[in-house]
Amino acid sequence: MKPLKKKPPRPGFFGCAFISFLIILIDAMCPSSARAGPLSTPLAQIEDPIGAALQQAMIWIPADSQAESDFIAFRKRFDLASAPREAILHIFADARYILWINGRPVSRGPARFDPRGPEYDSVDVASSLHSGENQITVLVMSYDREIKAVNGRAGQGYNARMMKHTPALTLRLDIGSKQVLSTDESWRWSDHTRYRDPLIDWANIKDHIDARAEDGDWTQPDYDDQAWKPAARIIGDAWGPLSARRTPLLRDTPVAPELSDGQSLPVSLVSGQKLSFKLGRLVQAYTILELDAEEGTELSLNHAKVGYTARAGRQTYISSDSRAFDGGVIAVKSGRATIIGLKLIERIYPFDRVGRFESNDPLLNRVWEISVRTCELLSEDAYVDCADRERAEWMDCDPPAFDVTRTAFSASGPDGKPRYADARLLGAMLRRTALSQQKEGWVKAHTCSDRFDIHAHMEDRSCDWVQGARRYYESTGDAALIREIWPVIVGQLDYFLARRTGRGLVHAREWVVWGNPVGYVTCEGAGLNAFVYKALLDAAWLGQAIGLTDDTIRLGQAAKELATAFNTTLWNEADGTYYSAYYPEAERTRDPKRAMGLKLAVTNDLIAPTFFPALFALDQGIVPVERVERVRAYMLSHRAQAKRVMTFYYLFNQLYREDTDAFDREILQAIRQHWGSMAASSWGTTSEDFNGGSKAHIYGMFPGYHLSAYVLGVRRDGTTAAKRILVEPRLGDLTSAEGIVVTEHGPVPVSWKIEPGQLRFRVEIPAGVKATLRIPRRAADARLEFTDKSAGPAHSEGRYFVAEVGPGLHSGKVTFTEPATL
């Protein structure tokens, strides 16, 4: 076995206590902007007996032990009198684990977590157990050290999935109602595994493998672990209360690689030779590689960013993390190896795709497909921002992630029934964000991270978070989660209110959506203040929904006062729109570099108007009724300033509110123009921007939502509790569009087909739901005919026929004289 360098002892019982003392000391000496701080207001806790028991059964290596690697393997043998019909294994590890039972890989986890709110997994393991002796093995990747440098930058702050924390493992096996196994000192551990210290780049773990460190396959039941050492119990108070995982376990799906050059396995390779494969689209997968090699053979797996040094003989490698790739190369750098097996296992959220979109335009069909596929790919244990870079959970992953989810997917609930428009990822993000609250009241822009830089505190993203809480409640009616995070919502909004100036506006960094020329400028910005206004209104609405009258009144009054200040200070009467910001000379002097880079005129401390203040003011509803027409006119006449991806999300929403055929057509043409190159990409995903950035990014997926909710035309009408939907297609220049739109009430199949002189339609409303049908008239002389007799009387309203209908199938046609005039 190759000698390996020892690492210093890890903190144990007394080490953890000393570190806790240091944290308290540092808290008094360092500003919170330099590191994560404790919750200013704890979340409400829910009793969880299993979580409490797990917290009392945490183990790790003894405090006086020296570990060679961040990866520690634990093993335990136990006997069962018979094979169980029901067996649930509850497990938590800080920071990640892979679980084997009787030599077979069973699960990996846990869900990403903040140590103040960890969650344990519950895994059905009955099929993996048998009568007689059984063997459980758990590989834990700890994370209690500074991050290695990445790309020449200091490691601190460049991991976005885990937080530097105390390592631990806790596990409990229940068969029926009886606990038969838990972690204790009888478990044995070893650091002599092939998994050496990895390189962590954002959320991605790049394995460093040296199989020579092992003396056999320690995942197998017949491995002799007598040389392994006993584990030690540790106190579980370094974590917040353990509770059950709030999102489903991820789904593993094998992906078949296509080998290049007509190769087939097994393939023997010597130094300088390689095995290439392709997949045809981007996947988020982990690797299982089976090989037979000479001692010391060095391989590289470029798709997984892994370097592998082999021991002699046959061996199997399972990557500790998944990775995004659409193909790869396994190369032998030195030595000799035979590749016997290559399995790629995609591991993502267990969404079932129910939605569908098909029109007479193949390009739009492809855009819908890549939008929905991107949402699938970026749905792991959280909505993550991108697959090919950080894989971090940001507050602004929604919008647009939940928009696509609620129109395209379902997932099984705990009862096994479909949960349409599944909001559990959104709910988990809301809770993890709440756990990130700093002592000043603000919440972090990305969760489960020690990263503190310019993007740790993003004022605008916290408005997304508050608005997301309302979107979640409207979709689910889950008052318990809103009550749990309510103190944090109030704390975040009070943070804003405490930063109002004498003019009544919030003084903070301006909304940073790409393309906004005032983005990142600390000022009294129109964009941020518009979003703070809407966040206050949404919070007041939520407060009323959960019965908190005092908070509702206070936040509602604050929103009213902010709207008055906004429309007093920032209104530009001459142009009929809003100034970009109030930017006093003192602020310009404080940050001259930012001021010099502004490239907009500043007159009387007011930054000149652009398209963005008008867009955001309209989107957030802060424009008084008497000014709406002028602001709309300004926004529309300056919409050519929209050039970046996420700007179009807000622009599309506003153009659809205009409710004209011309703008319906313009949106479709914009999708064709700007998303065409994404549709042509072999990755099959949407990108971060039109001319660069991540090629698999959450920002670019929203056309999938608009094509479902607006072109096919199915949207929830009010909260889910109202049990109503709206059906209002915006076909633009399409002659046919059909598919299925998912709603919280179930899937809604629709079909629209324009033929000479008529529009044929078909829509099926789920059971227990009422719907308003707004069917395009197409021409002033149009007539509506229903095939079924259950539809209520229809009337004309603008460019639509309007009818109220109940559950079931409704079909018919609109006849009109060509050419269409509406």
C-alpha positions, 0 to 999 in steps of 0.5 A: 500500500502506498504511504499517504500523508496524515492529516491533523486530528479533527475536533472531537468532544472538546475540540467542538466545544473550543470551536464553538467558543471561537465562533462566539469570539469571532462573532463579537470581533468580525462583521457578519458580512465576512461569514455566516451568522446565526438566525436572528429569529429561530424558525418554529420547530416541529417535534420529530421523535426519529430526528431526536433519536438520530441526534443522540446517536451521532458518531465519528472517528475518535478525537485523537485520531488522524485521518488521511482523507476527507472520506471516512468509511463506516461498517456494521454487521448485524443478523436478522432472523428473517427477510423483512417485508418492511424496513426503513433506514433513517440516515443523516451525514455531514456532509454527504454519504453513499450507502451500501447494503450487502455489497449493493449501492442503495442510496446517497444523500442527504439533501443539501442543508444548512447546519441549523436545519439538517434533514435526514433521509428515510430509505426503504431497504427491505429488498436489500436485506435477507435472513442471517448476517447483513452488512451496512457500509457508509462512505461519508465525505466530511467537510470541516476544513478550508476549501482548496483554491480553485482557478487561482482564487482562494478557496474560501467562499467558492463552494455553494453546496455545503457549509464548513461544519462538524462531520458526523454520521447517524443511522437507524434501521426500523423493521416494522415498528421495531428499531433493530440497529443504530449507530454507536461505538460498535461501528468500525471506521477506516480512512484507507479508501480510494477516495482521497481529498477532493477538489471542491469547485462550487457544488461540484466534488471532483474525486481524487482516486488512489485505489492503492490505498485499499486492501480490498473491496470494503463495500462487500460483505466478505471484506475483513474489517478487523483492522478497522477501529471503533467509532466514537459517539459525538454530541449532536448539538452542533446542528439544529434539530434534525427533521425528516427530509421535505423533498423526495429522494432523487431518482436514479435512471441509467443512461446508455453511452454510445461508444465511439469508433464502433468500440464495444466493451470490454476495451483494453487500453495502454498509455496514450489510448482512450475510450470515447462516448457520447450521449446525445444530450446533457445529463446530470449523472454519476459514474460506475466504472468497472476495470481490470488494471496494472498497479499504478495505472493512471486514468483520467475521466474527463466527463467527471473531472476525475483522476484515477490511480488503479490498484492491481486487478479488478476494481469498481469505482463509483463517483462520489458526485454527479456531474453534467456532461453530454459525452466524455473520454476515459484515457489511460495516461500511463500503464494498462487497463481493461474497461469492463463496464461503464454505467452512467446514472442520471440522478435528479428530482423524481418529476414525471413529465405530464405536460406537452406542447406541439404546434405547427412551428417545429422551432417553438416545439423544440424551444418548449422541449429544451425549456422543460428538459432544462428544468428537469436537469436543474431540479436536484435536491434543489432548483440549481442555477446551472448544470455546467458551473456552480449548481447552487440554489439561489433565491432567483432560481424562481422565477422561472423554475416553478413556472415551468414546474407547475405547467409541465410536471407532477411527482408522487406524494408521500401517499403515492398519488400524483402531486401535480405542479409539485411545489416541494422544491420551492418550499425547501428553497424558502425554508433554507433561505430563511435559515440563512438570515443574518443578524441585521435581518437580511437573507442570503442570495444563495443557500447552504454556503459559506460564500460571502462576496458581492453576490452573497447579499443581493437585496433584489433576490430577497424580494424574489424570496418573499414573492416566492412565499406567496406563490408557494402559498397560492399553489399549496395552501401550506400555512404551516411553512409560511408560519415557520418562516414568517419571523424571517420574512418580517425581519427581511422587510424590516431590514428594508424599512430601516433603510428608508431615507427622508424621501421615504425610499429604500436606499440599497443596491439597485435591481441587478437584472442583466442589462439594467444600467443602474444595476449594483449602484447603491442608491434609491433605485426605482427597480429595487423600490418597486420590488420592495413595494410588491414584497411588502404587499405580498407579505401583508397578503400572507399575514392576513392569510395566516391570521396575523392582523397586526403585521398585515396592517403594518406591512400594508401601510409601509407599502402604501407609504413607499408607493407614495414616496416612489411616485413623488420622488421618482416620477418624470412628468415630462417623459411620462415615466420614472427616473432610474434612481435618486442618486445624491452627490454624497453617494456618488462621491462615496463610490466614484468608480461606480458613478463614473461607469454609470453612463446615464445623465444625473440631473438634480441627483436623479438618474435619467429614465430608461426602459427598466424603471417603467418595466419594473414599476408596471410589473410590480404594480406600483404605478397609479391608475392615472399614470398607467397608460403613459408608463406603458407607452414609454415602456413599449416605445423603449422595449428595444433596450431589452437585450438580455435573457431575464429581461425578456421574462418580465417583458413577455409578462407585460406584453401578454398583459397588453392582450393584443394579437400583435404582441402575441405574435411579437413574443413568438417571434422573439422566442424564435429569434433569441432561442433559436441557437439554444434549440440548435445546441446538442446539449438540449438545454437553455442557456444563461444568456443569448451570447455566452455564460452557462449553456444549461442555465435556469434563466433561459427556461421560461419560454416553456412556461409561456408556451404552455400557460399563454399559447396553449392558454391554461392558467390557474385562476386565483389560489388553488383553494378557489378550484378555478382555471382560466383557458385563454389561448394566445396563438399569435401567428400559429395555425395549430397548437395542442398539448397538455398543461399541468395545473395544481388540479390536474392535467388539462389537455387542449387543442386549437386548430385554425382552418379557413373560416374557423377555429376548432377547439377542444379542452378537458377540465379536471374533476371538481374544477370550474373554468372560464373559457376565453375563446378567440373570436378572430373576427367581428362577425364570428359565431361560437358553437359548442359541441357539448351542451354543458357549457354556460351561455357565452358572451363577447368581451373584446377579442374573446367569447367568454363562457363558464364551464364545469369539469369534463370535455368541451369542444366546438368551433368559432366560425368567421369570415376571412380575413380575420380582423381581431 
